[in-house]
Amino acid sequence: MPIIKSAKKALRQSKRRNARNVVYKTKIHKTKKTITKELLAKDLEKAKGDLNAFYKIVDKASKRNVIHKNKANRLKSRLAKKIKNYK
């Protein structure tokens, strides 16, 4: 446990930021999982609709520095490619 006042504050800030970041990361993961399940169920139209929601979530997480912008682009690209090439 921190002893110095500034270290205590840094710990509080870190906990708050971590909680905020976890929310974004779980949203990304759940949406990606939903789209994958829709593809397995051969529901292509619904997957395409949810892709826009996925883009919005990933872009917002990237904007707030939860994930790096290149990672955001990579996630979006891979999922779009998966939907496009789905048969």
N, C-alpha and C positions, 0 to 999 in steps of 0.2 A: 504494500500500500504506500502511496506517496506521502511524504512528510511535508515537503515544501509547498507553500500556498499555490504557486503557479503550476506545480505538478498536479495538485488536486483539481484545479480548474481544468487543466488539459485532459485529465481523466474524465471529468464530467462531460466536456465537449466531445471527447472521443466516443463515449457511450451514446450520446444523443445522435451524433452523426452516423454511428454504426447502425442504430435502430432505424434511422431514415433510409440508409442505403439498403438494408435488408428488405425493406418494403418494396423498393424498386426492383431488386434482384429477384424476389419471389414472383412479382408480377410478370417479369420477363419470362421466367422459367415456366410458370403456369400457362401463360398464353402460348408459348412455344409448344408445350406439351398438348394443349388443346388442339392446336392446328395439326400436330402430328397424328393425334387420335382421329381427327376428322378425315385426314388423308387415308388412314388405314380403313376407315369406314366407307371410303369412296365417296365422300361428300365434298366434292371439289369446289362447288360454289360457296359453301359456308366457309371453307378454308381460305378462299380468296377474300371473302369479306373480313375474316378475322385477321388477315395479313395487314390490313390498314391499321387495325387496333394495335397490332404488334409493332408496326413502324412508329406509331405515336408514342408508345411506352418506351421503346428503345431510344428514340430521339430525345425524349425528355430526360431519361437517365443519363444520356451522353451530355446533354446541355448542362446538367447539374453535377457533372464530373463524378458520377457514380461508376460509370464505365468509360473507357477511352473511346474517342470518336471512331478510331479505326476498328475497334472491336464491335462497335454498334453497326458500322457499315458491313463488317464481315457477317454478323448475325443476320442482318436483313438480306444480304446477298444470298447466303446459303439457304435460307428458308424460301426465298422467292424462287431460287433455282430448283429446290425440291418440289415446289408446287408446279412450276412450269414443266418439269420433266416427268411429272407423275402420269402414269398410264393406268 
